[in-house]
């Protein structure tokens, strides 16, 4: 049943040789990897104005200056990540750059930050989309968390089907949003030029605003910088592009950044010119669209496009998280399961882990976007700082043509990113303090996993010119676990006699039906008179504990005679897999407890039913 359900949701498995067909063109990659960055313009300008309006309406003039700084930072980050794509095309982005140039600890901080940030990407995007839905349909308000969780599960299922299908699905909402925002900005500017839109700004550009402070401006700038989250995703997913991978990834990043800059700059300008003020029940983008389009068809189309892209923006995290987890697993800092490809050639364990983490965040923060954004920004600007400063080290080491100019761009981005991190901890500590707990916990986990893999490798490695320590046994003791006398038992005992010098049949009896227990013992002894039968009584209806104690005693005695000890667990296998749910799984529990013993070999004898 599970297999049929899996095929329905995920689709038929793909051959390994089909991997090339799953690679992304620039057109599809822009839809798959830029939805997070592009969707952030829906709340980026609003984050700036929300801070500035706390002083006065006149202070909203400073949103233009804050936006200008955000665009400078976007330029520096884009140039830096284009360099990263060309220098480190294996993916991993900030993790690989920081590890290579600053050392492993810095790389793990960058990698851990991005792992959490991608979970936050999914949570923020989905909760934002859900808020747009509940704003349009207030009756759905009480179900906001449930709707967000269902959206995450739906996007997870889509990604489990493979990159090509998820990219095809995302093409419409992303490009629909791009067309609507371009249309709104151009139509708004045309109406301003023709005088159809009236200037409503509360203060002219350059005018003095009483009470304005540097701290308030920095706080507005740091809030608006949330629009840059998601820019790094393309550098993490370079292996997913069609050949030439570096060129296609770098060009896709450039296209995305140009579009993002146009959107953010255009929306901020219209917000200032029209005198838009943030409202609790009406977003800044909605107010701009209302002023430009009126409450007609195009207004509702833009609202629909915004809701769609916010809902699917989570897909950026689903595209980048598995590749980053793969790189960490390859370096033995995450379980090797993250290196396994699923039926559709995606890293399924990474996709599922991301969905589980995002759902947990949605429950923790009750689906409120505003509570997530500051932590979201810290999670991405710490890797920005490490990757851009790492590229400075890279250029000083590699040199090359115009290296000093490239390093200067990285220096600008690194300083601005570092300034934002400091500002966020200074001004928004109440929102970002969990980072100081989560990051040490992640680093501890990374190092524990790494140490485990190193110890396992040391114990399994065969040293050259060193003979492996192999123990020579004088014989074999085989314990057959018996519940009752059946064909399964008979076949298992017969097999045990063929491999063992000394065979013991062990049965656990209970108080409920003593006559049945005596009958089982008598029947076994008459069927196998040459095999020792041991009946262990259990007053507490437990099978595992008495079995383990008995096997420990026999194993100890066998070791004194230099015998090996094998426990044979008989079980029958139904013809249909779904029929397993109709039978108890005692054999699974027994094998689980017996596997804890170093001096006992556990083996299963399977008897397959024909009907």
N, C-alpha and C positions, 0 to 999 in steps of 0.2 A: 504494500500500500504506500509506504514511504517512497519507494522507488518510482512508482507511477506519479505521485504528487510532485516529486522532485523534477521529473521530466516535464511535467505540465508547467511548472513555474520557471525552471531554468532553461529547458530545451535539451535537445540531444547533445551528447558530448562531441567536442571537436577534436580532430587529430592534431598532434603536435605540429605537423607540417602546415596546418592551417593558420599558424600564428601570424604570418605575413598578412593574411586577409583581415586580421583584427587591428592592424596599424591604422593610425589616424592621418587623414589629410589635414591641411591647414584649416579648411572650411569646417570640418567636423571637430577638430581640436579646439577651435575658437569657441564652439558651442559647449564642448565638454569641459574645458578647463578654465574658461573665463567667466562663467556664470556667477561665481562668487564675487569676483572683483567688480564686474559690471553692475551686479545687483546692489552693491554697497552704496551706489549713488542715490538709492531710494531713501537712505537714512543718513548719509554722510553730511550733507549740508544741514540737515535738521539737527544733527548732533552739535554743530557749531552754533547755530542760532539759539538752541536751547540753553547753552551756557551764557551767551551774550545777553539774552533778553532778561537775565536775572539782574542786570544793571539798569538797562533802559532800552527803549526802542531805538534810540539814536545809536546805541552801541552796536546795532546790527550792521552798521557800515563796515566794521572791522572783519566781517565775514569775508570780504574781498581780499584783505591782506592774509587772513588765515588760509583761504583757498589758494592764494598765490604760493604760499610756503608749501602747502600740500603738493602742488604741482611740481615745485622744484624737487621735493623729496621723491615724487613719483619718477621724475626724469633720472635722478641719481640711482634709484633702485632698479629701474628698467635697464639702464646701461650696465649696472653691476651684474644683473642676472643674465643679460646677454653674454657677458664675458664668462660667467659661470657655466652657461650652457656649452660654450665652445671649449672651455678648459676642462670641464668635468661632465662629459656627455653620458656617463653611466647612470645618471639620475641621482637622487638623494639630496641635491641642492645644498642648502646651508649645512646639513650634517656632514656631507663629504668635504666641503670647502673648509669648515672649521676644524674637522678632524685632521685634514692634511696639513693645514697651515698653523693651527694653534695647538694641536695635540688632541688626544682622545677625549679628555674631560670636557673641553670646550665643545667638541663635536657632539658629545652626548647631551650636553645642555641644549644645544641647538636642535638636535633630533628629538629629545624629550619634549621640548617646547612646542615643536611642530606637531608631534603626535597628539598632544592635548589640544593644540589650536585647531587641528582638523576636526576633532570631535566638537569643539566649540563652533567651528564653521557650520557643521551640519545642524547643531542645536540652534544657533542664531538664525540661520537662513530659514529653517523650518518654522521656528516660532514667529519670525517676521511674516512669513507667508500665511501662517495661521491667523495672526492678528489682522491681516488684510481681509481674510475670509470672514472672520467673526465681526469685523467692522461693517462688512457688507450685509451679513446675516446675523444680527445681534442675538437671535435665538440660539445660535451655536456657541455662544460665549462660555457657558458652563462646561462645554466639552472641548475646550481649547487644548488641554494637555493630551487628551485621547486622539484628537485630530492630528496633532503634531507627531505623536508616536506612530500612527498609521501611515503618515506620509514618509517617515523615516524607513519603515518596513517596506513600503512600496518602492522607494528609491534603492534600497538594498537589493530587493529582488531584481530590479531592472539591471543593476550592475553585475549581479551574479550571472546574468545572461550574456555578458561580454561587452567590451568597449564599443564595438561597432553598433550594436543594437541600442545601447544607452545613448551614444552620440546621435544616432538617427532620431531617437525620441526627443532629445533636447534641442535639436536644430530649430524647430518651430518656436518654442517659447523664447529662446535667446534672441533669434533674429527678429521675431515679432517685437520684443522689447526694444531692440536697437532701432528698428524703423520708427516706432512710436516716439522714442525720446528724441531722435534726430528731427522728426517732424515737429515735435513740440518746441524744441529750441529754435529751429529755423523759422517756424511760423511766429513765435514770440518775438524774435529779433526783427522780422519783417514788419510786424505790427508796431513795434517800438519806433522803427525807422519811419513808418508812414504816419505815426502819431495816433494810431488807434488804441494804443495802450498808454495809460497815463502814468507819469512818474509819481510814485508814492513813497519813496525812501524817506525815512524820518530824519536823516542827516546826509549832507553832501559828502562826497569822497574828499578826504583830507580835512574835514571839519573837526573842530575840537569836541570831545565828548567828556563831560564832567564825570569824574569818578573812575575813569578807565585806568586799569592797572596792568602791568606786565604779567602778573600771575593769572589774571582773568583771561588775557589773550593767550597765554601758553596753555591754559586749560581748554580753551576753545579749539586751539590748533591740535592739541593731542586728541581731542574728541573727534575732530574732523578727519584725522589720519586713519580712522577706522575704515575709510574708503579704500585704503591701500592693501587691506588684507586680501589674500588670494592671489596677489601678483606673483608670488614665488612658486605657485603650483606648477607652472609650466616647466620650470627648471627641475622639479622633482620627477616629472613624467616624460623626460626626453626619450627613454627607450620605447615609448608607446607610439612615436611618430613614424611615418613612412620615411624611407631613405630619400635624400640625405637627411638624417635625423637632426643633426645640429642646425643646419640651415633652416629647415622647416620649423623647428622649435623656436629659434631666435626670431624668425620673421613673424610667427604667430604671437610671440610676446610683444613685439613692436606694434603690431596691429591692435592688440588688446589695449596697450598703454595709450596709444593715440586716441582710440575710442573712449577710454575711461577719462582721459584728460579733457576731451571735448565735452563729455557728459557733465563731469563735475564742475568744470569752469562755467559751462552754459547754464546749468541749474542754479549755481550760486549767484551768477549775475542776474538772472531773472528774479531770484528770491530777493535780492537787494533792491532792484529797480522797482519791483511791484510792492515793496514794503511788506513782504510776507512775515507773519509772526507765528511761531510754533504754537499749535493748539493740541489739547489732549485728545480730542476726538476727530482731528482732521490733519493729516500729514502735510508737511511743507510741499512735497511733490504733488499731492492732490490739490492743494490751494493754487499752485502754479498752473497746473493743467486746467483748473476751473477758470482762472483768469485768462488763459490763452485760448482755450477751446470753448469756454462756456460749459453748461451742463448738457451737452449734446452727445452724439454718438462717439466722437473722438475722445471725449473725456472718459467715458466708460470703457472704451477700448484700451486706453492707457492704464486705467485702474486694473483691468483684467491682465494686461501684459505685466504690470508690476507684481501682482499676486502670483502669476505663473513663474516669473523668474526668481522671485524670493523663495518659492517652494522648491524649485529645482536647483537653486544655487548650491544646495548641499552636495550636489554631485561632484563639485570640484574636490571636496574632501574625499569622496569615495574614489576619485581617480588618483590622487596624490598619496593618500595615507598608505595603501598597500605597497607602493613602490618604496616609500621610506621605511616601512616595516620590513620589507625584503632586505634592504641594505643593512639595517640594524641586525637582522637575523643572520645575514651572511657574515657579519663581523662577530657573531656569537654574543650579541647583547639582547636579543629577543629569541624566543623559541624557534627552532628550525621549521616549525609548522607554517610560519609566515613565508617560507620560501616555496611552499607547495602550490602548484597551479591547480585550479578546479577544472570541472568538466568543460567550461567555456574559455579556458586558458587565462582566466583572471586569477589573482591571488585571493581566493575566496575567504580564507581565514582572516585576512586583513580587512576585507569588506564587512564581514560579520562582526568582528571586534569593534570596528568603527561604529557600526549601527548600535551595538549594545552600549558603548560608551556615551554616544549622543543621547540615547533614550534615558540613560541614568542622569545626565546633565539636565535634560528637560524636566524630569521629576524633581531633581534637587532645587532647581530655580523656578519651579512652578510655571514653566513656559513663558517667562517674562524676558523679552529681548533686552531691555534696558539694564537688567542686572548682569547680563552676560558680556556686553560689549567691552567694558574696560579690561576685564580679564582676557578677552579675545584679542585686544590690541597688544597687551603685554606679551602674549604667547607668540605673536608674529614679529614684533619689533626686537625682541631679544635675538632671534635667529637672523634678522636683518642686520643687526649690529655685528654679530659674529661673522657672518658670511662676507659682508663688505670690508670689514677690517682684515679678514683672512685673505681677501683678494689683494689688498695692499701688500701683504707679506708675499703673496704669489708673484706679483709683478716685480718686487725687489729681488726675488730669487731668479725668476725667469728672464727678466728684462724684455728684450724684443723691441719692435718698432713702436714709437709713441707710448712707451710703457709709463712714463711719468704723467702723461695726460690721463691715461686710464686710471692710474693710481689716485690721481687728484679727484676724479669723479667718485671713486670708491671712498676716499677720505671724507668728501662732502656728505655722502649718504650715511657713512658710519657715524659721523658726528651728529647729524640730525636724528638718526635712529636712536643713538645713545641718549641724546637730550630728551627724546620722547619717552624712553624707558624711565629715566630719572624723574621726569615730570609726572608720569603716571603713578609711580610709587610715592611721590611727594604729595601730589594733589588728590589722588584717588585711592589712597591706601586702603580705605574701607572696602573698596570693591576688588582690589587686586591681591590682598594679603594671602588668599589661598595658594597663589603661585609659589610662595615661599615654603609651603608645606608639600605641595604636590611635586615640585621639582626635586628636592632631596629624596623623597620617597621613590621617584622614578629612577634617579641615579643609583640608589641603593639596590633597586631591583635589577637594573642593568648589570651592575658589577657582580651581584650574586649569581645571575644567570651565566655571565662570562666565566666566573670562577668554576661553576659547575661543569661547563663544557671543557675547560682546561684540565680539570681533575679527571673527568671521564676519558679524555684523550690520553692523558698520562698513564692511566691504568690499562687502557686497551692497546696502546702502541707496542708493537713488537720491536724491541731494540736490536739493531744489527749485531750479528755475531754473538747473540745471546740466546741460548736455548730456552724456549718457552717451558714454564714449569707445569708439567703434565703429571697427574697422579695416576699410578697404576693400581687398579682395584683387583682384589682376589675373587670377587663375586658380586652378585646383585640381589638386593632385596626389593621385591615389588609388593606394594600394598594396594589392593583393589577395594575401592569404596563401593559398598553394596547396600542398596535400599531394599530391594526384594529380589527374588529369583525370577529372572526373565531371560529372553533371548539376548538382550543387551548384556546382562550380567554374565551369561554363559560364554558369549563371544569374548568379552573382556578378560575373564579368567583364563580362557584358553590362550589368548595372546600373551597374558602375563607369564604363563608357564613356559612360553617359548623364549622369553627374554630374561627370565629371572631364575636364580638358583634357589631362592627361598621366596615363596608366595604366601601372602597373608590376606585373607578377606576380612574387612572390617565393616561392622554394621552398628548403627546407632539406634537404640530402642527407646521408646517413650512409655509413660504410664497409662496412656489412654486405652490401649488395646493389648494387654499382655499375651492373650491367646494368639493373636496374629504374629506377635514378635517370636513366640516359641515355635510357631509353625514355620516362619521364615528360616529360623536357625536349623530346624530339623530338615526342611526341604533342601537347604544348601548342603548340609553335611551328607545327605543321601546322594546328591547329584555330584559333589566333588569331595569324596572321602579323603583324597590325598592332599587337600588344601586346608590349612589351618583357618578356622573361622573364629573371629573374636567379636563378641557382642558388648558394646559399650553402652551403659545405661545413662540416660540424661533425664534428670528430674525437671529441667527448666525448658524443655522443648527446643534446645539448641543443638544444632548439628555441627556447626563450624568449630566451636570451642573444644568439645571432646575429641573431635577428629584431629585437631591441631595438637592437642596434648598427647594423644596416642602416637601420632606420627613422629613427634619429637622424641619420645621414648625409644621407638623402634630405630630411628635414625641414629641415636646415640649408641645403641647396642650394635648396630650394623657397622658403625665407624670403628668400634673396638675390634671387630673381625676384619677390618679393611674392606667392607662391602659398601657399594653405593646404595642409595635409597631412592626408589622411584614410587611416586604415588600416582596410580592410574585412576582417572575419573571417567567412568562410563556415562554416556548420554546418548539418547536417540535424537535424530534429526528429522523433523516432519518433512513431508514431500513439498508442501507449500510454505514459503517463508513466513507468511502472516499467521500460520498456525502456531508459531512459537509463543504468541501472547496467550495461548490457551493453556500453557504448561508452566509450572514453576521453574525458576532458573537457579535451582540449588547448586548446580555444577559451577555456575559463574561465581557464586559466593565462596564456594570451597576453593576454587582455583585462586581467588583473590587473597584469601588468608594464607594459603600454602605458599604462594609466591614470596611471602615475606621471609621464608626460611632459606638460608644460604646453603645448607647441607641436604636439601631435598629437591629432587627433580620432579616436576609436575608435568604429567602427560594426560592427554584426552583421548579416549577411545570413542569414536563416533559410529553409531549404528544407524544407517539410513533407512527410513521407512519407504515402502514402495507404493503405498496407497494413501 
